[in-house]
Amino acid sequence: MPATDAVGAIRSSARSFEESLPPAQRKRLGQFFTGLPLGALLAHLALDPDVRTVIDPMAGHGDLLDAAALTAQAWGVRFSRLHGIELDSETAAFCGRRMAALQADDAAESSHILTGSAFDPAAIAALDTPGYDLVITNPPYVRYQSQNGNGAGVGDVRRGLSAIVDARMIGGERALWQALVDGYSGLADLSIPAWLLSALLTRPGGRLALVVPATWRSRDYADVVRYLLLRSFRLEYIVADTQPGWFSDALVRTHLVIARRLSWDEAQAPVSGRSLAPATWLQVAPAAAGGESLVGGAFPGSEPERDFAAWAGAANGDVPGIERRSFALDEEWRTLEQRLARKSWFQKAENRRDALPLFSAGDARPTAIPEGLRDMLPPGAAPAHLQTLEQAGIRVSQGLRSGCNRFFYVAIAGDEEDETVIVETSDSFENMQVRVPVAALRHVLHRQADMQAFADGRVPATRALDLSDWVLPEDQPLVAEAAEAYRKRRVSPPRVMPPELASFVRLAARTAPDPKKPAQFIPDLTAVRTNVRRPANGRDVPRFWYMLPAFTARHLPAIFTPRINHGTPAVALNTQPPALIDANFSTLWAEQRRWTAYALYALFHSNWCRAAMEAAGTPLGGGALKLEATHIRQVPIPVLSDRDCERLAALGQQLAAGVPSALHQIDMFILAASLPGMNENDLKDVARHIDSRLEAACAARQRTVHDS
């Protein structure tokens, strides 16, 4: 069979090979491959005629390497080295056959697919390439914290990265990269260390081309790579999909990121001293697609990807289905610096004696306006006197995470009688009914579906079992031993549970809520076993697995908003006395008394704050908006006086009471404070513009395939 036929045959079989992989394995390893159409789009933006060495360190079955080779051949370029690394042996073998066919087709002088972990220093050393002209990859977006074996555990990945840095760098550059490797969050998904590794493998002057989740722009744990792009790279393109996305089964949107690596001499210099043109942001809608190309409708010629790349670089003319705008790197830095000021890794990276900081420590700058919010404002709008929520004393977090809702959450099933009430348990206990003391229950808002009833004053039936003041009879001796500790703390020791409640708690202790883990009982669950506290000295009091942690302001907030919003972002007012709010919601409260619950309620109902939240959140594959605490913390607000807060509180009370004009007054009040110098008519125009942009943004993420 001629080599060209071999390449065509293996390309044709790639999709069926992917679908033949075991579903559990695909989910565990993140084996959802890119496809040639998206690979071709990325390759045309990233390749130039001088590229000779290419690697995909998370190669999968070879889509991106194939796309790069296909693009290079169209340009008359032949690679000298076409390398890849793949963890799964069966997938690596398929990729190896694919690369061998490409090599036989004269796409490359040599090809090599290595089976193993890309974070293994020995694997990187075996490639014997100091740096690649192009690193092109789609890292798996998987939680790898619980994975063991194959060098895929958290410790393996970080240790491997650290060793690779040591082997490839010296001096100040090594110190910078080690700070980044040490600093990325242990909660990050695998795409973050994969991003760092890919950047490491890119030679100075070479290009990094990535397929990444859109969450790199918003999640705290991705700040390391956002910083890296500013410090050690020249960001060139960000290409974003829209609803529906490029990956039909993806839960979040996708971005293509293309950046050129700087030399260390360039990377040492402050960003403020560099001559940096803005990067280009491209938003590609389904309407741009045509034939087998993601941009074939916008560019109907014989080579749509090449035409797309040429258009993107030339910056002239509009095309259907693709929005282009500049991406200001100085604004990106200002936004990022605010988030990172207290991070220890950031302080290490910026304050080393042998590496100049991006900006001098004393260079004070006003609060940055997030790029997404700026895009919601009309041209010429110049917000001033803004502050972060932290500066305003407003805190944002997540609600109650019980660790096992199947035990801790019950539903009222009868009327109160003698200070007790019958509750219904979850299906883990076959919905059995138990009579419990009313004092052992707390109102809790668990589900978004209950929000409207909650707002109308109808308390949902769900309750949280708050057993902090109750113990099993068999635990009473430990309580008695700690009598002096209770006295010193001036708290009453817990009471012994009534027999029926005690029987239920004992049953729960013998229950495994996950049928796949029959040996893991409720007290053994990760977020439940931390409830246990055994007194180490006479000052401690015991706590048992069935006792939820002490409730704090984040569990009993002033206002809250769903973490998954199907419409435009909206906040709700907590009741008095406040109910517990579940971790399905992001929660907000203030440390300063001037910020009453009603003042916060009014502030976050303003179209300014709703637009900022819409811009900061992460659109999901189904059209909803994920709005985490980290997103909300990015919302800038105007500096407000005590009198302003009193005015907001009054407007918030009117809004809660259903006064029709309250929302417009709130919008105008916040806009007047954010855009000083504008007259009332101008502010009304701004309000209409924001409302229109907000509605359009919400509609855009909710579009379905049938709408496009």
C-alpha positions in Angstrom: 0.0 0.0 0.0 1.5 3.4 -1.0 2.4 5.7 1.9 -0.3 8.2 1.1 -2.9 5.5 1.2 -1.5 4.4 4.5 -1.9 7.9 5.9 -5.4 8.2 4.6 -6.4 4.8 6.0 -5.1 5.5 9.5 -6.8 8.9 9.5 -10.0 7.3 8.6 -9.7 4.8 11.5 -8.7 7.4 14.2 -12.3 8.2 15.3 -13.3 4.5 15.5 -10.2 3.8 17.5 -11.0 6.6 20.0 -14.6 5.3 20.4 -13.3 1.7 20.9 -11.4 2.7 24.1 -13.0 1.7 27.3 -15.3 4.6 28.6 -13.9 4.4 32.1 -10.4 4.7 30.8 -11.3 7.6 28.5 -12.8 9.5 31.4 -9.9 8.7 33.7 -7.1 9.6 31.3 -9.1 12.4 29.5 -8.9 10.6 26.1 -11.2 13.0 24.2 -9.0 13.7 21.1 -8.9 17.0 19.1 -9.8 16.0 15.6 -8.1 17.2 12.4 -10.4 20.2 11.7 -9.6 21.9 15.0 -5.9 20.7 14.8 -5.7 22.3 11.3 -7.0 25.6 12.7 -4.4 25.6 15.5 -1.5 24.5 13.2 -2.1 27.2 10.7 -1.9 29.9 13.4 1.1 28.4 15.0 3.3 27.2 12.2 5.8 29.2 10.3 8.2 28.1 7.5 11.2 27.8 9.9 9.6 25.1 12.0 11.6 21.8 11.9 11.1 20.2 15.3 7.6 19.4 16.7 6.4 17.6 19.8 3.0 16.8 21.4 3.8 15.7 25.0 0.2 14.4 25.4 -0.1 13.0 21.9 -3.2 10.8 22.2 -3.7 9.1 18.8 -1.8 11.8 17.0 -4.4 14.3 15.7 -2.4 17.4 16.4 0.9 16.0 15.2 -0.9 14.9 12.0 -2.5 18.3 11.6 0.9 20.0 12.0 2.5 17.7 9.4 -0.4 18.1 7.0 -0.1 21.9 7.3 3.6 21.9 6.8 3.4 19.7 3.7 1.0 22.2 2.2 3.6 24.8 2.7 6.4 22.7 1.3 8.0 22.3 4.8 9.5 19.0 6.0 10.0 18.4 9.7 13.3 17.0 10.9 11.8 15.6 14.1 8.2 14.7 14.8 7.9 13.6 18.4 5.2 12.6 20.8 4.6 11.1 24.3 1.5 9.1 25.3 0.8 7.5 28.6 -1.6 4.7 27.3 0.4 2.0 25.5 -2.4 1.0 23.1 -3.0 4.6 22.1 0.7 5.2 21.8 1.0 2.3 19.5 -1.7 3.7 17.2 0.0 7.1 17.3 3.3 5.5 16.4 1.8 3.8 13.4 0.3 7.1 12.3 3.6 9.0 12.6 5.5 6.2 10.8 3.0 6.6 7.9 3.6 10.3 7.9 7.3 9.8 7.9 7.0 7.4 5.0 5.0 10.1 3.2 8.0 12.4 3.6 6.4 14.7 6.2 9.4 14.2 8.6 12.9 12.9 8.5 12.3 11.1 11.7 9.4 10.4 14.1 9.3 8.9 17.5 6.4 8.2 19.9 7.5 7.4 23.4 5.2 5.4 25.7 5.1 6.7 29.3 4.4 9.8 31.4 5.5 13.1 30.0 6.4 14.1 33.5 9.1 11.4 33.7 12.5 13.2 33.5 13.9 10.1 31.9 11.3 10.2 29.1 12.1 13.9 28.4 15.9 13.2 28.4 15.4 10.2 26.0 14.0 12.6 23.4 17.4 14.3 23.2 16.1 17.6 22.0 17.0 20.8 24.0 13.9 22.7 22.8 11.3 22.4 20.1 10.3 24.9 17.4 6.7 24.0 18.0 5.0 22.4 21.0 1.4 21.6 20.1 -0.9 19.8 22.5 -4.4 19.3 23.9 -3.6 18.3 27.5 -6.2 16.2 29.3 -8.6 18.1 31.5 -8.8 15.5 34.3 -8.6 15.4 38.0 -5.5 13.3 38.6 -5.2 13.8 42.4 -6.6 10.3 43.1 -4.8 8.5 40.3 -1.9 6.2 41.2 0.6 4.4 39.0 2.1 5.3 35.6 3.7 8.4 37.3 0.4 10.2 37.2 0.0 11.0 40.9 0.2 14.6 42.3 3.6 14.1 43.8 5.0 12.3 40.8 3.9 15.1 38.5 5.3 17.9 40.6 8.6 16.1 41.3 9.0 15.2 37.7 8.4 18.8 36.6 10.9 20.0 39.2 13.6 17.6 38.0 13.0 18.6 34.3 13.5 22.3 35.3 16.7 21.4 37.0 18.0 19.5 34.0 17.1 22.2 31.4 17.7 25.5 33.2 20.3 27.4 35.3 20.5 30.5 37.5 17.6 32.9 37.7 15.6 31.2 35.0 15.7 28.0 37.0 14.7 29.8 40.1 11.7 31.4 38.4 10.4 28.1 36.9 10.9 26.3 40.2 8.7 28.9 41.9 6.0 28.2 39.3 6.3 24.5 39.7 6.2 24.7 43.5 3.4 27.2 43.4 0.6 25.8 41.3 -2.3 24.5 43.3 -2.6 20.9 44.3 -6.3 21.2 43.3 -5.5 22.1 39.7 -6.5 19.7 37.0 -3.8 18.0 34.9 -3.9 20.7 32.2 -2.0 23.1 34.5 1.2 21.0 35.0 0.8 19.9 31.4 0.9 23.6 30.3 4.0 24.2 32.4 5.7 21.2 30.8 4.8 22.2 27.3 6.2 25.7 27.9 9.4 24.1 29.2 9.8 22.1 26.0 9.4 25.2 23.8 12.7 26.7 22.7 13.3 30.5 23.0 11.8 31.9 19.8 9.6 28.8 19.4 5.9 28.6 19.6 3.5 27.0 22.1 0.1 26.0 20.7 -2.5 24.7 23.1 -6.1 23.5 23.2 -7.2 24.4 26.7 -10.4 24.8 28.7 -11.7 28.4 28.9 -11.4 28.2 32.7 -7.7 29.2 32.3 -9.0 32.8 32.3 -10.9 32.5 35.5 -9.8 29.7 37.9 -7.4 30.6 40.7 -5.3 27.6 40.0 -4.6 28.7 36.5 -3.0 32.0 37.6 0.4 30.4 37.4 0.1 29.9 33.6 -1.5 33.3 33.1 1.6 34.7 34.8 3.9 32.5 32.8 2.4 33.8 29.5 3.2 37.4 30.5 6.6 36.7 32.0 8.2 34.2 29.5 6.1 34.4 26.4 4.7 36.8 23.9 1.0 35.9 23.7 -0.2 36.1 20.0 -3.6 34.6 19.7 -6.5 33.4 21.8 -9.2 31.7 19.7 -12.5 31.0 21.5 -15.4 28.7 20.5 -19.0 29.6 21.2 -22.1 27.6 22.0 -22.3 24.9 20.8 -18.6 24.2 21.3 -16.0 22.4 19.3 -16.2 19.4 21.6 -19.8 18.1 21.7 -19.3 16.4 25.1 -17.3 19.2 26.7 -18.7 20.8 29.9 -16.8 24.0 29.4 -15.8 26.1 26.4 -12.5 25.7 24.6 -9.7 28.1 23.8 -6.8 27.9 21.4 -3.7 29.7 22.8 -0.7 30.5 20.6 2.4 32.2 22.2 6.0 32.7 21.2 8.6 32.0 23.9 11.0 34.8 24.9 14.7 34.4 25.5 15.7 34.7 29.2 17.2 38.1 28.5 13.8 39.3 27.3 11.9 37.4 30.1 14.0 39.2 32.8 12.9 42.6 31.7 9.8 44.2 33.3 6.6 44.1 31.2 6.3 47.8 31.7 9.6 48.2 29.8 8.8 46.0 26.9 7.4 47.0 23.6 4.3 44.8 23.4 1.5 44.9 20.9 -1.8 43.6 22.0 -2.6 40.0 21.4 -5.5 39.1 19.1 -8.7 37.6 20.5 -10.8 35.6 17.9 -14.3 34.4 18.7 -15.4 31.7 16.2 -19.1 30.9 16.0 -20.7 27.8 14.4 -21.9 30.0 11.5 -18.2 30.3 10.4 -18.0 26.6 9.6 -18.5 25.0 6.3 -17.7 21.6 4.8 -15.1 19.8 6.9 -13.6 23.1 8.1 -14.5 25.1 11.2 -14.0 28.3 9.2 -15.1 27.0 5.7 -18.2 29.2 5.7 -16.3 32.3 6.5 -13.5 31.5 4.1 -15.0 29.4 1.2 -11.8 29.0 -0.8 -9.9 25.7 -1.2 -7.7 26.4 1.9 -9.9 28.0 4.5 -7.5 27.5 7.5 -4.7 29.2 5.6 -7.0 32.1 4.6 -8.2 32.4 8.2 -4.6 32.6 9.6 -3.7 35.2 7.0 -6.8 37.3 7.8 -6.1 37.0 11.6 -2.6 38.3 11.1 -3.4 41.1 8.7 -6.2 42.6 10.8 -8.3 44.0 7.9 -12.0 43.5 7.1 -14.8 41.6 8.8 -15.9 38.1 8.0 -19.2 36.3 8.9 -19.2 34.3 12.1 -15.9 35.5 13.5 -15.4 38.4 15.9 -11.9 39.9 16.3 -10.7 42.3 18.9 -7.5 43.2 20.6 -6.4 41.7 23.9 -4.5 44.2 26.0 -1.6 42.6 27.8 -1.1 45.5 30.2 -4.8 45.2 31.3 -4.2 41.4 31.7 -1.3 42.1 33.9 -3.1 44.7 36.1 -6.0 42.3 36.6 -3.7 39.4 37.4 -1.4 41.3 39.7 -4.4 42.2 41.9 -5.2 38.5 42.3 -1.7 37.4 43.0 -0.3 40.0 45.4 -0.5 37.7 48.4 0.5 34.5 46.7 3.8 33.2 48.0 4.9 31.8 44.7 4.2 35.1 43.0 6.3 36.9 45.6 9.1 34.5 45.0 8.9 34.8 41.2 8.8 38.6 41.4 11.2 39.4 44.2 14.3 37.3 43.4 17.5 39.4 43.4 18.6 37.9 40.1 15.3 38.5 38.3 13.8 41.9 37.7 10.1 42.3 38.7 7.4 42.9 36.1 6.6 46.2 37.8 8.4 47.9 40.7 7.0 47.1 44.1 6.1 50.7 44.8 4.3 51.3 41.5 0.7 51.8 42.7 -2.1 51.4 40.1 -5.9 51.7 40.3 -8.1 48.7 40.4 -8.2 47.0 37.0 -11.4 46.7 35.0 -11.6 43.0 33.8 -11.4 42.8 30.1 -14.8 41.1 29.8 -16.5 43.9 31.7 -14.8 46.6 29.7 -16.3 44.8 26.6 -19.8 45.2 28.1 -19.4 49.0 28.3 -20.0 51.4 25.4 -16.9 52.9 23.6 -15.5 55.8 25.5 -16.8 54.9 28.9 -14.1 55.6 31.5 -14.8 54.1 34.9 -12.9 55.7 37.8 -12.6 55.3 41.5 -13.1 51.6 41.5 -12.1 49.1 44.2 -12.0 45.4 44.7 -14.5 43.6 46.8 -11.7 42.8 49.2 -10.9 46.4 49.6 -14.5 47.2 50.2 -14.6 44.6 53.0 -17.0 42.3 51.0 -16.1 38.6 51.2 -17.0 35.8 48.8 -16.9 32.0 49.4 -18.9 28.9 49.0 -21.7 27.6 51.1 -22.0 24.5 53.4 -20.2 21.4 52.2 -21.4 18.7 54.6 -19.3 15.9 53.2 -22.3 13.6 53.0 -25.6 15.2 52.2 -27.2 11.7 52.2 -26.7 11.6 56.0 -26.7 15.3 57.0 -29.6 16.4 54.9 -33.2 15.3 55.8 -36.7 16.5 55.0 -39.5 17.4 57.3 -42.1 14.7 57.1 -44.6 15.6 59.9 -45.7 18.2 62.4 -43.8 19.2 65.5 -44.7 17.5 68.7 -43.1 17.9 72.1 -40.1 19.7 70.6 -39.5 16.8 68.2 -40.4 16.2 64.6 -40.4 13.3 62.1 -37.9 13.7 59.3 -37.4 11.6 56.2 -33.9 10.4 55.4 -32.3 9.8 52.0 -32.6 6.8 49.8 -29.3 5.6 51.2 -31.4 4.7 54.2 -34.5 3.7 52.1 -36.1 7.0 53.0 -36.8 5.8 56.5 -38.5 8.2 58.9 -36.9 9.2 62.2 -38.1 11.4 65.1 -35.5 13.9 66.0 -35.3 16.9 68.4 -36.2 20.2 66.6 -33.1 21.6 68.2 -31.0 19.2 66.1 -32.2 20.7 62.8 -31.2 23.8 60.9 -33.0 25.3 57.9 -30.8 24.9 54.8 -31.3 26.0 51.2 -29.9 23.1 49.2 -31.2 23.3 45.7 -31.6 26.1 43.1 -35.1 24.9 42.4 -36.1 26.1 45.9 -34.8 29.6 45.5 -38.1 31.2 44.4 -40.1 29.7 47.2 -37.3 30.8 49.6 -37.5 34.3 48.2 -41.3 34.3 48.7 -40.8 33.3 52.4 -41.7 29.7 52.0 -39.1 27.7 53.8 -38.0 24.5 52.0 -38.6 21.2 53.7 -34.9 20.3 53.7 -33.0 20.5 57.0 -29.4 20.0 58.1 -28.7 17.6 61.0 -26.8 19.8 63.3 -25.6 17.4 66.0 -22.9 19.6 67.5 -24.8 19.6 70.8 -25.6 15.9 70.8 -23.5 12.7 71.3 -24.1 9.0 71.1 -24.4 7.4 74.5 -21.2 5.5 73.9 -19.3 8.8 73.3 -20.5 10.3 76.5 -17.5 9.1 78.5 -15.2 11.2 76.3 -17.4 14.2 76.9 -17.3 13.7 80.7 -13.5 13.5 80.6 -13.4 16.9 78.9 -15.7 18.6 81.5 -13.0 21.1 82.5 -12.4 22.0 78.9 -16.1 22.8 78.4 -16.1 24.9 81.5 -13.0 26.9 80.4 -14.6 27.5 77.0 -17.9 28.5 78.7 -19.9 26.2 76.6 -22.3 23.5 77.7 -21.3 19.9 77.0 -23.5 18.1 74.4 -26.5 16.1 75.5 -27.0 12.4 74.9 -29.1 11.7 71.8 -32.6 10.2 72.1 -32.6 6.5 71.3 -34.3 6.8 67.9 -31.8 9.4 66.7 -28.9 7.4 68.1 -30.0 4.3 66.3 -30.1 6.3 63.0 -26.6 7.7 63.6 -25.2 4.2 64.4 -26.8 2.9 61.2 -25.2 5.7 59.2 -21.8 4.7 60.7 -22.2 1.3 59.1 -23.5 2.6 55.7 -21.4 2.9 52.5 -23.1 5.6 50.4 -21.2 4.6 47.2 -22.1 1.1 46.0 -18.8 1.1 44.1 -16.9 1.5 47.4 -18.7 -0.9 49.8 -15.9 -0.8 52.4 -16.0 3.0 52.7 -18.5 4.0 55.3 -19.8 7.5 56.0 -17.4 8.3 58.8 -14.5 7.4 56.5 -15.5 9.9 53.8 -12.8 12.5 53.1 -14.9 15.5 54.2 -16.5 13.7 57.1 -13.6 12.2 58.9 -12.1 15.7 59.3 -15.0 16.4 61.8 -13.3 14.2 64.3 -11.2 15.9 67.0 -9.6 14.0 69.8 -8.5 16.1 72.7 -4.7 16.3 72.9 -4.7 18.4 76.1 -7.0 19.7 78.7 -8.1 22.7 76.6 -9.7 20.8 73.8 -13.2 19.4 73.6 -13.9 16.3 71.6 -15.8 16.3 68.3 -17.2 13.3 66.5 -17.8 12.4 62.9 -21.5 13.2 63.0 -20.9 16.8 64.1 -20.7 19.3 61.3 -18.0 22.0 61.6 -19.0 25.2 63.3 -21.0 27.4 61.0 -19.4 30.7 59.9 -20.4 33.7 57.8 -19.9 31.8 54.5 -22.5 29.3 55.6 -24.9 32.0 56.8 -24.3 34.7 54.3 -26.1 38.0 53.6 -26.7 37.2 49.9 -26.0 34.2 47.7 -26.1 33.2 44.0 -26.2 29.8 42.3 -22.9 28.5 41.1 -24.7 27.4 38.0 -26.8 30.1 36.4 -29.2 29.3 33.5 -30.2 32.9 32.9 -28.3 36.1 33.7 -26.5 36.1 37.1 -28.8 36.9 40.0 -28.4 37.1 43.7 -30.9 36.2 46.5 -31.3 37.7 49.9 -30.9 35.4 52.9 -33.7 35.5 55.5 -33.7 36.7 59.1 -32.7 34.7 60.9 -30.4 33.5 58.1 -30.7 30.0 56.8 -27.7 27.8 56.0 -26.8 28.0 52.3 -25.5 24.9 50.6 -22.3 24.6 48.6 -24.3 24.7 45.4 -24.2 28.5 45.9 -21.5 31.1 46.1 -22.0 33.2 49.2 -21.3 36.8 50.0 -21.2 38.8 53.3 -19.5 41.9 54.6 -17.1 42.5 57.5 -18.2 46.2 57.8 -21.5 47.0 59.4 -22.2 49.7 56.8 -22.8 46.9 54.2 -26.1 45.6 55.4 -27.7 42.6 53.7 -30.0 44.9 51.8 -27.1 47.1 50.6 -25.3 44.1 49.2 -28.6 42.8 47.7 -29.0 46.1 45.9 -25.3 46.4 44.8 -25.2 42.9 43.2 -28.6 43.4 41.5 -27.1 46.4 39.6 -26.5 45.8 35.9 -22.9 46.8 36.5 -22.3 43.9 38.9 -24.5 41.5 36.9 -22.5 42.3 33.7 -19.2 41.9 35.6 -20.4 38.4 36.8 -21.5 37.4 33.3 -18.2 38.4 31.9 -16.2 36.7 34.7 -18.0 33.4 34.8 -17.3 30.3 32.8 -19.9 29.4 30.1 -20.7 25.7 30.2 -21.3 23.3 27.3 -25.1 23.3 27.9 -25.4 27.1 27.9 -25.3 27.7 31.6 -22.9 30.0 33.4 -20.6 28.7 36.1 -20.2 31.4 38.7 -17.7 30.5 41.4 -16.4 32.6 44.3 -13.2 33.2 42.4 -15.2 34.7 39.5 -17.2 37.0 41.8 -14.1 38.3 43.5 -13.1 39.8 40.1 -16.0 42.2 40.2 -14.8 45.8 40.7 -17.2 48.2 42.4 -17.2 52.0 42.9 -15.8 53.5 46.1 -18.9 54.2 48.2 -19.4 56.3 51.3 -21.4 55.3 54.4 -24.2 57.5 53.1 -24.1 55.7 49.8 -24.4 52.4 51.5 -27.4 53.7 53.5 -29.0 54.7 50.2 -28.3 51.3 48.7 -29.8 49.6 51.7 -33.0 51.6 51.3 -33.1 50.7 47.6 -32.4 47.1 48.4 -35.4 47.1 50.8 -37.6 48.5 48.0 -36.3 45.9 45.6 -37.1 43.1 48.0 -40.6 44.5 48.5 -41.2 44.5 44.7 -41.1 48.3 44.1 -41.0 48.5 40.3 -38.7 51.5 40.0 -36.1 50.2 42.5 -33.9 48.3 40.0 -33.6 51.2 37.6 -32.6 53.5 40.5 -30.0 51.0 41.6 -28.5 50.8 38.1 -28.3 54.6 37.8 -26.9 55.0 41.3 -24.0 52.5 40.8 -23.3 53.7 37.2 -23.1 57.3 38.5 -20.6 56.3 41.1 -18.6 54.2 38.6 -18.6 56.7 35.7 -18.2 60.1 37.4 -18.8 63.1 35.2 -21.5 61.6 33.1 -24.9 63.4 33.0 -28.2 61.6 33.6 -29.0 61.1 29.9 -25.5 59.6 29.2 -25.9 57.3 32.2 -29.3 56.1 30.8 -27.6 55.3 27.5 -24.9 53.4 29.3 -27.5 51.5 31.3 -29.3 50.5 28.1 -26.1 49.5 26.4 -25.1 47.2 29.3 -28.6 45.7 29.5 -28.4 45.0 25.8 -24.9 43.5 26.0 -25.9 41.4 29.0 -28.9 40.0 27.3 -26.8 39.2 24.2 -24.1 37.5 26.2 -26.7 35.3 27.9 -28.4 34.5 24.7 -25.1 33.7 22.9 -24.1 31.1 25.5 -27.6 29.5 25.4 -27.6 29.0 21.7 -28.1 25.4 20.5 -27.0 23.7 17.4 -30.4 24.3 15.9 -30.1 28.0 16.4 -26.8 28.2 14.4 
